[in-house]
Amino acid sequence: MSSIASDTRLNQPEGGIHRTPGEIGIWVFIFGDLLVFSLFFAVFLFYRRVDVELFNASQAQLNQVFGLINTVLLLSSSWLVATAVHSARSGVEKTPPVMFLMALGCGVVFIINKVFEYGDKIQAGITVNTNDFFMYFFIFTGVHAFHVLIGIGVLAYLANYSWSRRGSMSTSDLQNLESGGIFWHLVDLLWIILFALLYLVN
């Protein structure tokens, strides 16, 4: 079986058992990355309890519109990636590259929006040295932005990969698409947590 349509049978439940999407390596990476970010979040919450007034006052200086726009962008991009992978499983050959490119566009706009947000803060005299809250703000969102940049590269690869494999996608090819999609969903999940911690928790 060499076509997408025939290979999708290999991804259907057999005997009530579902195949875990993606390669095992991506899940090891995901759990490791989540562990690191969990430590980041724990440190942030600890120091927030130490000086609640400072953190609340600093949080009030953030423009939630920037955060909300980026949240909508990443949620939309995750939906696009999920649709791309589902289309590949279903044998719809032309949809995955388009969806991956649209998700990539959301990622690019996310970075542009983040640059404008950083610029807004810097113009107001707020930097990583302003106080503990903004130190964590710039470091955490900066590390996340780096993940987004990597994710943009992954999405570009997936778009090209899915286009070049159209009509002859194997189960291994599908797993590669799933692995890339899983990484992008991680980027989305981390941002949702960051958005809640930095912009909403009060």
PyMOL commands that place a pseudoatom at each C-alpha (Angstrom):
pseudoatom trace, name=CA, resn=MET, resi=1, chain=A, elem=C, hetatm=0, pos=[0.000, 0.000, 0.000]
pseudoatom trace, name=CA, resn=SER, resi=2, chain=A, elem=C, hetatm=0, pos=[1.675, 3.195, -1.117]
pseudoatom trace, name=CA, resn=SER, resi=3, chain=A, elem=C, hetatm=0, pos=[-1.086, 5.744, -1.409]
pseudoatom trace, name=CA, resn=ILE, resi=4, chain=A, elem=C, hetatm=0, pos=[-2.367, 7.960, 1.391]
pseudoatom trace, name=CA, resn=ALA, resi=5, chain=A, elem=C, hetatm=0, pos=[-5.800, 6.430, 1.187]
pseudoatom trace, name=CA, resn=SER, resi=6, chain=A, elem=C, hetatm=0, pos=[-4.520, 2.874, 1.616]
pseudoatom trace, name=CA, resn=ASP, resi=7, chain=A, elem=C, hetatm=0, pos=[-2.035, 3.795, 4.332]
pseudoatom trace, name=CA, resn=THR, resi=8, chain=A, elem=C, hetatm=0, pos=[-4.700, 5.451, 6.430]
pseudoatom trace, name=CA, resn=ARG, resi=9, chain=A, elem=C, hetatm=0, pos=[-6.036, 1.985, 7.155]
pseudoatom trace, name=CA, resn=LEU, resi=10, chain=A, elem=C, hetatm=0, pos=[-2.887, 1.407, 9.194]
pseudoatom trace, name=CA, resn=ASN, resi=11, chain=A, elem=C, hetatm=0, pos=[-3.885, 4.328, 11.416]
pseudoatom trace, name=CA, resn=GLN, resi=12, chain=A, elem=C, hetatm=0, pos=[-7.346, 3.041, 12.234]
pseudoatom trace, name=CA, resn=PRO, resi=13, chain=A, elem=C, hetatm=0, pos=[-8.068, 1.278, 15.545]
pseudoatom trace, name=CA, resn=GLU, resi=14, chain=A, elem=C, hetatm=0, pos=[-7.333, -2.419, 15.440]
pseudoatom trace, name=CA, resn=GLY, resi=15, chain=A, elem=C, hetatm=0, pos=[-8.899, -4.459, 18.177]
pseudoatom trace, name=CA, resn=GLY, resi=16, chain=A, elem=C, hetatm=0, pos=[-9.814, -1.256, 20.010]
pseudoatom trace, name=CA, resn=ILE, resi=17, chain=A, elem=C, hetatm=0, pos=[-6.152, -0.103, 20.203]
pseudoatom trace, name=CA, resn=HIS, resi=18, chain=A, elem=C, hetatm=0, pos=[-5.268, 3.348, 18.830]
pseudoatom trace, name=CA, resn=ARG, resi=19, chain=A, elem=C, hetatm=0, pos=[-1.846, 4.098, 17.370]
pseudoatom trace, name=CA, resn=THR, resi=20, chain=A, elem=C, hetatm=0, pos=[0.013, 6.908, 19.103]
pseudoatom trace, name=CA, resn=PRO, resi=21, chain=A, elem=C, hetatm=0, pos=[0.596, 9.645, 16.496]
pseudoatom trace, name=CA, resn=GLY, resi=22, chain=A, elem=C, hetatm=0, pos=[4.115, 10.696, 15.602]
pseudoatom trace, name=CA, resn=GLU, resi=23, chain=A, elem=C, hetatm=0, pos=[7.479, 9.168, 16.452]
pseudoatom trace, name=CA, resn=ILE, resi=24, chain=A, elem=C, hetatm=0, pos=[8.533, 8.229, 19.988]
pseudoatom trace, name=CA, resn=GLY, resi=25, chain=A, elem=C, hetatm=0, pos=[11.401, 10.735, 19.807]
pseudoatom trace, name=CA, resn=ILE, resi=26, chain=A, elem=C, hetatm=0, pos=[9.057, 13.720, 19.512]
pseudoatom trace, name=CA, resn=TRP, resi=27, chain=A, elem=C, hetatm=0, pos=[7.207, 12.647, 22.647]
pseudoatom trace, name=CA, resn=VAL, resi=28, chain=A, elem=C, hetatm=0, pos=[10.484, 12.386, 24.593]
pseudoatom trace, name=CA, resn=PHE, resi=29, chain=A, elem=C, hetatm=0, pos=[11.327, 15.920, 23.462]
pseudoatom trace, name=CA, resn=ILE, resi=30, chain=A, elem=C, hetatm=0, pos=[7.837, 17.193, 24.313]
pseudoatom trace, name=CA, resn=PHE, resi=31, chain=A, elem=C, hetatm=0, pos=[7.933, 15.825, 27.852]
pseudoatom trace, name=CA, resn=GLY, resi=32, chain=A, elem=C, hetatm=0, pos=[11.434, 17.198, 28.380]
pseudoatom trace, name=CA, resn=ASP, resi=33, chain=A, elem=C, hetatm=0, pos=[10.439, 20.646, 27.148]
pseudoatom trace, name=CA, resn=LEU, resi=34, chain=A, elem=C, hetatm=0, pos=[7.304, 20.622, 29.288]
pseudoatom trace, name=CA, resn=LEU, resi=35, chain=A, elem=C, hetatm=0, pos=[9.416, 19.740, 32.322]
pseudoatom trace, name=CA, resn=VAL, resi=36, chain=A, elem=C, hetatm=0, pos=[11.734, 22.706, 31.709]
pseudoatom trace, name=CA, resn=PHE, resi=37, chain=A, elem=C, hetatm=0, pos=[8.836, 25.118, 31.233]
pseudoatom trace, name=CA, resn=SER, resi=38, chain=A, elem=C, hetatm=0, pos=[7.097, 23.700, 34.312]
pseudoatom trace, name=CA, resn=LEU, resi=39, chain=A, elem=C, hetatm=0, pos=[10.153, 24.689, 36.323]
pseudoatom trace, name=CA, resn=PHE, resi=40, chain=A, elem=C, hetatm=0, pos=[9.988, 28.171, 34.744]
pseudoatom trace, name=CA, resn=PHE, resi=41, chain=A, elem=C, hetatm=0, pos=[6.340, 28.496, 35.717]
pseudoatom trace, name=CA, resn=ALA, resi=42, chain=A, elem=C, hetatm=0, pos=[6.989, 27.269, 39.273]
pseudoatom trace, name=CA, resn=VAL, resi=43, chain=A, elem=C, hetatm=0, pos=[9.785, 29.820, 39.749]
pseudoatom trace, name=CA, resn=PHE, resi=44, chain=A, elem=C, hetatm=0, pos=[7.561, 32.603, 38.415]
pseudoatom trace, name=CA, resn=LEU, resi=45, chain=A, elem=C, hetatm=0, pos=[4.684, 31.707, 40.747]
pseudoatom trace, name=CA, resn=PHE, resi=46, chain=A, elem=C, hetatm=0, pos=[7.045, 31.434, 43.731]
pseudoatom trace, name=CA, resn=TYR, resi=47, chain=A, elem=C, hetatm=0, pos=[8.481, 34.919, 43.240]
pseudoatom trace, name=CA, resn=ARG, resi=48, chain=A, elem=C, hetatm=0, pos=[5.053, 36.285, 42.463]
pseudoatom trace, name=CA, resn=ARG, resi=49, chain=A, elem=C, hetatm=0, pos=[3.930, 35.220, 45.933]
pseudoatom trace, name=CA, resn=VAL, resi=50, chain=A, elem=C, hetatm=0, pos=[6.981, 36.952, 47.418]
pseudoatom trace, name=CA, resn=ASP, resi=51, chain=A, elem=C, hetatm=0, pos=[6.015, 40.346, 45.934]
pseudoatom trace, name=CA, resn=VAL, resi=52, chain=A, elem=C, hetatm=0, pos=[2.396, 40.238, 44.765]
pseudoatom trace, name=CA, resn=GLU, resi=53, chain=A, elem=C, hetatm=0, pos=[2.029, 44.025, 44.571]
pseudoatom trace, name=CA, resn=LEU, resi=54, chain=A, elem=C, hetatm=0, pos=[5.046, 44.449, 42.290]
pseudoatom trace, name=CA, resn=PHE, resi=55, chain=A, elem=C, hetatm=0, pos=[3.904, 41.659, 39.969]
pseudoatom trace, name=CA, resn=ASN, resi=56, chain=A, elem=C, hetatm=0, pos=[0.335, 42.976, 39.807]
pseudoatom trace, name=CA, resn=ALA, resi=57, chain=A, elem=C, hetatm=0, pos=[1.492, 46.537, 39.136]
pseudoatom trace, name=CA, resn=SER, resi=58, chain=A, elem=C, hetatm=0, pos=[3.870, 45.342, 36.427]
pseudoatom trace, name=CA, resn=GLN, resi=59, chain=A, elem=C, hetatm=0, pos=[1.235, 43.121, 34.856]
pseudoatom trace, name=CA, resn=ALA, resi=60, chain=A, elem=C, hetatm=0, pos=[-1.072, 46.131, 34.608]
pseudoatom trace, name=CA, resn=GLN, resi=61, chain=A, elem=C, hetatm=0, pos=[1.501, 47.731, 32.292]
pseudoatom trace, name=CA, resn=LEU, resi=62, chain=A, elem=C, hetatm=0, pos=[1.110, 44.940, 29.739]
pseudoatom trace, name=CA, resn=ASN, resi=63, chain=A, elem=C, hetatm=0, pos=[-1.188, 45.485, 26.780]
pseudoatom trace, name=CA, resn=GLN, resi=64, chain=A, elem=C, hetatm=0, pos=[-3.504, 42.469, 26.797]
pseudoatom trace, name=CA, resn=VAL, resi=65, chain=A, elem=C, hetatm=0, pos=[-4.456, 43.128, 23.183]
pseudoatom trace, name=CA, resn=PHE, resi=66, chain=A, elem=C, hetatm=0, pos=[-0.991, 41.973, 22.077]
pseudoatom trace, name=CA, resn=GLY, resi=67, chain=A, elem=C, hetatm=0, pos=[-1.357, 38.791, 24.097]
pseudoatom trace, name=CA, resn=LEU, resi=68, chain=A, elem=C, hetatm=0, pos=[-4.901, 38.151, 22.921]
pseudoatom trace, name=CA, resn=ILE, resi=69, chain=A, elem=C, hetatm=0, pos=[-3.991, 38.585, 19.249]
pseudoatom trace, name=CA, resn=ASN, resi=70, chain=A, elem=C, hetatm=0, pos=[-1.126, 36.138, 19.607]
pseudoatom trace, name=CA, resn=THR, resi=71, chain=A, elem=C, hetatm=0, pos=[-3.381, 33.665, 21.408]
pseudoatom trace, name=CA, resn=VAL, resi=72, chain=A, elem=C, hetatm=0, pos=[-5.915, 33.769, 18.561]
pseudoatom trace, name=CA, resn=LEU, resi=73, chain=A, elem=C, hetatm=0, pos=[-3.102, 33.379, 16.024]
pseudoatom trace, name=CA, resn=LEU, resi=74, chain=A, elem=C, hetatm=0, pos=[-1.657, 30.276, 17.664]
pseudoatom trace, name=CA, resn=LEU, resi=75, chain=A, elem=C, hetatm=0, pos=[-5.042, 28.684, 18.320]
pseudoatom trace, name=CA, resn=SER, resi=76, chain=A, elem=C, hetatm=0, pos=[-5.925, 29.241, 14.659]
pseudoatom trace, name=CA, resn=SER, resi=77, chain=A, elem=C, hetatm=0, pos=[-2.592, 27.836, 13.531]
pseudoatom trace, name=CA, resn=SER, resi=78, chain=A, elem=C, hetatm=0, pos=[-3.062, 24.717, 15.665]
pseudoatom trace, name=CA, resn=TRP, resi=79, chain=A, elem=C, hetatm=0, pos=[-6.444, 24.149, 14.039]
pseudoatom trace, name=CA, resn=LEU, resi=80, chain=A, elem=C, hetatm=0, pos=[-4.858, 24.544, 10.608]
pseudoatom trace, name=CA, resn=VAL, resi=81, chain=A, elem=C, hetatm=0, pos=[-2.107, 22.051, 11.457]
pseudoatom trace, name=CA, resn=ALA, resi=82, chain=A, elem=C, hetatm=0, pos=[-4.622, 19.553, 12.839]
pseudoatom trace, name=CA, resn=THR, resi=83, chain=A, elem=C, hetatm=0, pos=[-6.679, 19.951, 9.654]
pseudoatom trace, name=CA, resn=ALA, resi=84, chain=A, elem=C, hetatm=0, pos=[-3.574, 19.410, 7.528]
pseudoatom trace, name=CA, resn=VAL, resi=85, chain=A, elem=C, hetatm=0, pos=[-2.662, 16.174, 9.316]
pseudoatom trace, name=CA, resn=HIS, resi=86, chain=A, elem=C, hetatm=0, pos=[-6.259, 14.943, 9.228]
pseudoatom trace, name=CA, resn=SER, resi=87, chain=A, elem=C, hetatm=0, pos=[-6.438, 15.674, 5.492]
pseudoatom trace, name=CA, resn=ALA, resi=88, chain=A, elem=C, hetatm=0, pos=[-3.222, 13.720, 4.925]
pseudoatom trace, name=CA, resn=ARG, resi=89, chain=A, elem=C, hetatm=0, pos=[-4.672, 10.759, 6.811]
pseudoatom trace, name=CA, resn=SER, resi=90, chain=A, elem=C, hetatm=0, pos=[-7.855, 11.000, 4.744]
pseudoatom trace, name=CA, resn=GLY, resi=91, chain=A, elem=C, hetatm=0, pos=[-6.012, 11.069, 1.435]
pseudoatom trace, name=CA, resn=VAL, resi=92, chain=A, elem=C, hetatm=0, pos=[-6.819, 14.684, 0.522]
pseudoatom trace, name=CA, resn=GLU, resi=93, chain=A, elem=C, hetatm=0, pos=[-3.569, 15.487, -1.243]
pseudoatom trace, name=CA, resn=LYS, resi=94, chain=A, elem=C, hetatm=0, pos=[-3.824, 19.211, -1.975]
pseudoatom trace, name=CA, resn=THR, resi=95, chain=A, elem=C, hetatm=0, pos=[-5.042, 20.407, 1.425]
pseudoatom trace, name=CA, resn=PRO, resi=96, chain=A, elem=C, hetatm=0, pos=[-2.059, 19.673, 3.749]
pseudoatom trace, name=CA, resn=PRO, resi=97, chain=A, elem=C, hetatm=0, pos=[0.526, 21.968, 2.048]
pseudoatom trace, name=CA, resn=VAL, resi=98, chain=A, elem=C, hetatm=0, pos=[-1.946, 24.862, 1.971]
pseudoatom trace, name=CA, resn=MET, resi=99, chain=A, elem=C, hetatm=0, pos=[-2.929, 24.404, 5.618]
pseudoatom trace, name=CA, resn=PHE, resi=100, chain=A, elem=C, hetatm=0, pos=[0.687, 24.139, 6.747]
pseudoatom trace, name=CA, resn=LEU, resi=101, chain=A, elem=C, hetatm=0, pos=[1.547, 27.349, 4.879]
pseudoatom trace, name=CA, resn=MET, resi=102, chain=A, elem=C, hetatm=0, pos=[-1.423, 29.164, 6.420]
pseudoatom trace, name=CA, resn=ALA, resi=103, chain=A, elem=C, hetatm=0, pos=[-0.303, 28.005, 9.879]
pseudoatom trace, name=CA, resn=LEU, resi=104, chain=A, elem=C, hetatm=0, pos=[3.194, 29.223, 9.033]
pseudoatom trace, name=CA, resn=GLY, resi=105, chain=A, elem=C, hetatm=0, pos=[1.692, 32.628, 8.187]
pseudoatom trace, name=CA, resn=CYS, resi=106, chain=A, elem=C, hetatm=0, pos=[0.052, 32.752, 11.621]
pseudoatom trace, name=CA, resn=GLY, resi=107, chain=A, elem=C, hetatm=0, pos=[3.446, 32.019, 13.175]
pseudoatom trace, name=CA, resn=VAL, resi=108, chain=A, elem=C, hetatm=0, pos=[5.105, 34.822, 11.232]
pseudoatom trace, name=CA, resn=VAL, resi=109, chain=A, elem=C, hetatm=0, pos=[2.420, 37.310, 12.282]
pseudoatom trace, name=CA, resn=PHE, resi=110, chain=A, elem=C, hetatm=0, pos=[2.867, 36.120, 15.888]
pseudoatom trace, name=CA, resn=ILE, resi=111, chain=A, elem=C, hetatm=0, pos=[6.567, 37.028, 15.749]
pseudoatom trace, name=CA, resn=ILE, resi=112, chain=A, elem=C, hetatm=0, pos=[5.831, 40.407, 14.138]
pseudoatom trace, name=CA, resn=ASN, resi=113, chain=A, elem=C, hetatm=0, pos=[3.256, 41.155, 16.824]
pseudoatom trace, name=CA, resn=LYS, resi=114, chain=A, elem=C, hetatm=0, pos=[5.731, 40.141, 19.529]
pseudoatom trace, name=CA, resn=VAL, resi=115, chain=A, elem=C, hetatm=0, pos=[8.372, 42.470, 18.067]
pseudoatom trace, name=CA, resn=PHE, resi=116, chain=A, elem=C, hetatm=0, pos=[5.869, 45.347, 18.207]
pseudoatom trace, name=CA, resn=GLU, resi=117, chain=A, elem=C, hetatm=0, pos=[5.040, 44.455, 21.815]
pseudoatom trace, name=CA, resn=TYR, resi=118, chain=A, elem=C, hetatm=0, pos=[8.709, 44.394, 22.808]
pseudoatom trace, name=CA, resn=GLY, resi=119, chain=A, elem=C, hetatm=0, pos=[9.220, 47.711, 21.028]
pseudoatom trace, name=CA, resn=ASP, resi=120, chain=A, elem=C, hetatm=0, pos=[6.269, 49.215, 22.881]
pseudoatom trace, name=CA, resn=LYS, resi=121, chain=A, elem=C, hetatm=0, pos=[7.753, 48.180, 26.211]
pseudoatom trace, name=CA, resn=ILE, resi=122, chain=A, elem=C, hetatm=0, pos=[11.267, 49.349, 25.379]
pseudoatom trace, name=CA, resn=GLN, resi=123, chain=A, elem=C, hetatm=0, pos=[9.966, 52.757, 24.245]
pseudoatom trace, name=CA, resn=ALA, resi=124, chain=A, elem=C, hetatm=0, pos=[8.231, 53.047, 27.610]
pseudoatom trace, name=CA, resn=GLY, resi=125, chain=A, elem=C, hetatm=0, pos=[11.577, 52.437, 29.322]
pseudoatom trace, name=CA, resn=ILE, resi=126, chain=A, elem=C, hetatm=0, pos=[10.717, 48.863, 30.332]
pseudoatom trace, name=CA, resn=THR, resi=127, chain=A, elem=C, hetatm=0, pos=[13.472, 46.285, 29.835]
pseudoatom trace, name=CA, resn=VAL, resi=128, chain=A, elem=C, hetatm=0, pos=[14.601, 42.968, 31.246]
pseudoatom trace, name=CA, resn=ASN, resi=129, chain=A, elem=C, hetatm=0, pos=[16.352, 44.933, 34.035]
pseudoatom trace, name=CA, resn=THR, resi=130, chain=A, elem=C, hetatm=0, pos=[13.263, 46.872, 35.151]
pseudoatom trace, name=CA, resn=ASN, resi=131, chain=A, elem=C, hetatm=0, pos=[12.149, 44.391, 37.813]
pseudoatom trace, name=CA, resn=ASP, resi=132, chain=A, elem=C, hetatm=0, pos=[11.652, 40.662, 38.426]
pseudoatom trace, name=CA, resn=PHE, resi=133, chain=A, elem=C, hetatm=0, pos=[8.310, 40.520, 36.619]
pseudoatom trace, name=CA, resn=PHE, resi=134, chain=A, elem=C, hetatm=0, pos=[9.658, 41.993, 33.404]
pseudoatom trace, name=CA, resn=MET, resi=135, chain=A, elem=C, hetatm=0, pos=[12.810, 39.886, 33.663]
pseudoatom trace, name=CA, resn=TYR, resi=136, chain=A, elem=C, hetatm=0, pos=[10.595, 36.794, 33.592]
pseudoatom trace, name=CA, resn=PHE, resi=137, chain=A, elem=C, hetatm=0, pos=[8.354, 38.351, 30.946]
pseudoatom trace, name=CA, resn=PHE, resi=138, chain=A, elem=C, hetatm=0, pos=[11.173, 38.962, 28.487]
pseudoatom trace, name=CA, resn=ILE, resi=139, chain=A, elem=C, hetatm=0, pos=[13.001, 35.693, 29.197]
pseudoatom trace, name=CA, resn=PHE, resi=140, chain=A, elem=C, hetatm=0, pos=[9.958, 33.409, 29.090]
pseudoatom trace, name=CA, resn=THR, resi=141, chain=A, elem=C, hetatm=0, pos=[8.339, 35.016, 26.060]
pseudoatom trace, name=CA, resn=GLY, resi=142, chain=A, elem=C, hetatm=0, pos=[11.741, 35.227, 24.374]
pseudoatom trace, name=CA, resn=VAL, resi=143, chain=A, elem=C, hetatm=0, pos=[12.378, 31.506, 24.846]
pseudoatom trace, name=CA, resn=HIS, resi=144, chain=A, elem=C, hetatm=0, pos=[8.870, 30.820, 23.581]
pseudoatom trace, name=CA, resn=ALA, resi=145, chain=A, elem=C, hetatm=0, pos=[9.414, 33.082, 20.544]
pseudoatom trace, name=CA, resn=PHE, resi=146, chain=A, elem=C, hetatm=0, pos=[12.501, 31.004, 19.768]
pseudoatom trace, name=CA, resn=HIS, resi=147, chain=A, elem=C, hetatm=0, pos=[10.253, 27.925, 19.810]
pseudoatom trace, name=CA, resn=VAL, resi=148, chain=A, elem=C, hetatm=0, pos=[7.908, 29.703, 17.409]
pseudoatom trace, name=CA, resn=LEU, resi=149, chain=A, elem=C, hetatm=0, pos=[10.793, 30.445, 15.032]
pseudoatom trace, name=CA, resn=ILE, resi=150, chain=A, elem=C, hetatm=0, pos=[11.807, 26.781, 15.088]
pseudoatom trace, name=CA, resn=GLY, resi=151, chain=A, elem=C, hetatm=0, pos=[8.163, 25.867, 14.543]
pseudoatom trace, name=CA, resn=ILE, resi=152, chain=A, elem=C, hetatm=0, pos=[7.966, 28.153, 11.510]
pseudoatom trace, name=CA, resn=GLY, resi=153, chain=A, elem=C, hetatm=0, pos=[10.891, 26.251, 10.035]
pseudoatom trace, name=CA, resn=VAL, resi=154, chain=A, elem=C, hetatm=0, pos=[9.156, 22.955, 10.827]
pseudoatom trace, name=CA, resn=LEU, resi=155, chain=A, elem=C, hetatm=0, pos=[5.941, 24.124, 9.155]
pseudoatom trace, name=CA, resn=ALA, resi=156, chain=A, elem=C, hetatm=0, pos=[7.843, 25.211, 6.051]
pseudoatom trace, name=CA, resn=TYR, resi=157, chain=A, elem=C, hetatm=0, pos=[9.409, 21.755, 5.927]
pseudoatom trace, name=CA, resn=LEU, resi=158, chain=A, elem=C, hetatm=0, pos=[6.028, 20.050, 6.417]
pseudoatom trace, name=CA, resn=ALA, resi=159, chain=A, elem=C, hetatm=0, pos=[4.447, 22.113, 3.645]
pseudoatom trace, name=CA, resn=ASN, resi=160, chain=A, elem=C, hetatm=0, pos=[7.193, 21.137, 1.218]
pseudoatom trace, name=CA, resn=TYR, resi=161, chain=A, elem=C, hetatm=0, pos=[7.255, 17.541, 2.481]
pseudoatom trace, name=CA, resn=SER, resi=162, chain=A, elem=C, hetatm=0, pos=[3.509, 17.012, 2.138]
pseudoatom trace, name=CA, resn=TRP, resi=163, chain=A, elem=C, hetatm=0, pos=[3.556, 18.551, -1.354]
pseudoatom trace, name=CA, resn=SER, resi=164, chain=A, elem=C, hetatm=0, pos=[6.462, 16.408, -2.549]
pseudoatom trace, name=CA, resn=ARG, resi=165, chain=A, elem=C, hetatm=0, pos=[4.894, 13.209, -1.137]
pseudoatom trace, name=CA, resn=ARG, resi=166, chain=A, elem=C, hetatm=0, pos=[1.385, 13.794, -2.519]
pseudoatom trace, name=CA, resn=GLY, resi=167, chain=A, elem=C, hetatm=0, pos=[-0.041, 10.641, -4.045]
pseudoatom trace, name=CA, resn=SER, resi=168, chain=A, elem=C, hetatm=0, pos=[2.647, 8.405, -2.533]
pseudoatom trace, name=CA, resn=MET, resi=169, chain=A, elem=C, hetatm=0, pos=[2.623, 9.069, 1.208]
pseudoatom trace, name=CA, resn=SER, resi=170, chain=A, elem=C, hetatm=0, pos=[3.589, 6.116, 3.367]
pseudoatom trace, name=CA, resn=THR, resi=171, chain=A, elem=C, hetatm=0, pos=[2.819, 5.497, 7.019]
pseudoatom trace, name=CA, resn=SER, resi=172, chain=A, elem=C, hetatm=0, pos=[6.321, 6.733, 7.855]
pseudoatom trace, name=CA, resn=ASP, resi=173, chain=A, elem=C, hetatm=0, pos=[5.658, 9.936, 5.916]
pseudoatom trace, name=CA, resn=LEU, resi=174, chain=A, elem=C, hetatm=0, pos=[2.432, 10.432, 7.830]
pseudoatom trace, name=CA, resn=GLN, resi=175, chain=A, elem=C, hetatm=0, pos=[4.270, 9.966, 11.129]
pseudoatom trace, name=CA, resn=ASN, resi=176, chain=A, elem=C, hetatm=0, pos=[6.692, 12.707, 10.098]
pseudoatom trace, name=CA, resn=LEU, resi=177, chain=A, elem=C, hetatm=0, pos=[3.765, 15.081, 9.510]
pseudoatom trace, name=CA, resn=GLU, resi=178, chain=A, elem=C, hetatm=0, pos=[2.270, 14.105, 12.864]
pseudoatom trace, name=CA, resn=SER, resi=179, chain=A, elem=C, hetatm=0, pos=[5.569, 14.672, 14.686]
pseudoatom trace, name=CA, resn=GLY, resi=180, chain=A, elem=C, hetatm=0, pos=[5.924, 18.164, 13.233]
pseudoatom trace, name=CA, resn=GLY, resi=181, chain=A, elem=C, hetatm=0, pos=[2.304, 18.910, 14.064]
pseudoatom trace, name=CA, resn=ILE, resi=182, chain=A, elem=C, hetatm=0, pos=[2.791, 17.731, 17.651]
pseudoatom trace, name=CA, resn=PHE, resi=183, chain=A, elem=C, hetatm=0, pos=[5.697, 20.139, 18.079]
pseudoatom trace, name=CA, resn=TRP, resi=184, chain=A, elem=C, hetatm=0, pos=[3.553, 23.026, 16.838]
pseudoatom trace, name=CA, resn=HIS, resi=185, chain=A, elem=C, hetatm=0, pos=[0.768, 22.074, 19.244]
pseudoatom trace, name=CA, resn=LEU, resi=186, chain=A, elem=C, hetatm=0, pos=[3.377, 22.239, 22.045]
pseudoatom trace, name=CA, resn=VAL, resi=187, chain=A, elem=C, hetatm=0, pos=[4.228, 25.793, 20.976]
pseudoatom trace, name=CA, resn=ASP, resi=188, chain=A, elem=C, hetatm=0, pos=[0.528, 26.657, 21.182]
pseudoatom trace, name=CA, resn=LEU, resi=189, chain=A, elem=C, hetatm=0, pos=[0.065, 25.010, 24.589]
pseudoatom trace, name=CA, resn=LEU, resi=190, chain=A, elem=C, hetatm=0, pos=[3.066, 26.792, 26.093]
pseudoatom trace, name=CA, resn=TRP, resi=191, chain=A, elem=C, hetatm=0, pos=[1.775, 30.155, 24.889]
pseudoatom trace, name=CA, resn=ILE, resi=192, chain=A, elem=C, hetatm=0, pos=[-1.678, 29.585, 26.388]
pseudoatom trace, name=CA, resn=ILE, resi=193, chain=A, elem=C, hetatm=0, pos=[-0.059, 28.936, 29.781]
pseudoatom trace, name=CA, resn=LEU, resi=194, chain=A, elem=C, hetatm=0, pos=[2.248, 31.940, 29.401]
pseudoatom trace, name=CA, resn=PHE, resi=195, chain=A, elem=C, hetatm=0, pos=[-0.659, 34.158, 28.396]
pseudoatom trace, name=CA, resn=ALA, resi=196, chain=A, elem=C, hetatm=0, pos=[-2.595, 33.121, 31.498]
pseudoatom trace, name=CA, resn=LEU, resi=197, chain=A, elem=C, hetatm=0, pos=[0.391, 33.557, 33.867]
pseudoatom trace, name=CA, resn=LEU, resi=198, chain=A, elem=C, hetatm=0, pos=[1.736, 36.834, 32.492]
pseudoatom trace, name=CA, resn=TYR, resi=199, chain=A, elem=C, hetatm=0, pos=[-1.393, 38.644, 31.320]
pseudoatom trace, name=CA, resn=LEU, resi=200, chain=A, elem=C, hetatm=0, pos=[-4.318, 37.269, 33.329]
pseudoatom trace, name=CA, resn=VAL, resi=201, chain=A, elem=C, hetatm=0, pos=[-3.309, 35.877, 36.752]
pseudoatom trace, name=CA, resn=ASN, resi=202, chain=A, elem=C, hetatm=0, pos=[-3.997, 38.508, 39.360]
for i in range(1, 202): cmd.bond("trace and resi %d" % i, "trace and resi %d" % (i + 1))
show_as sticks, trace
zoom trace
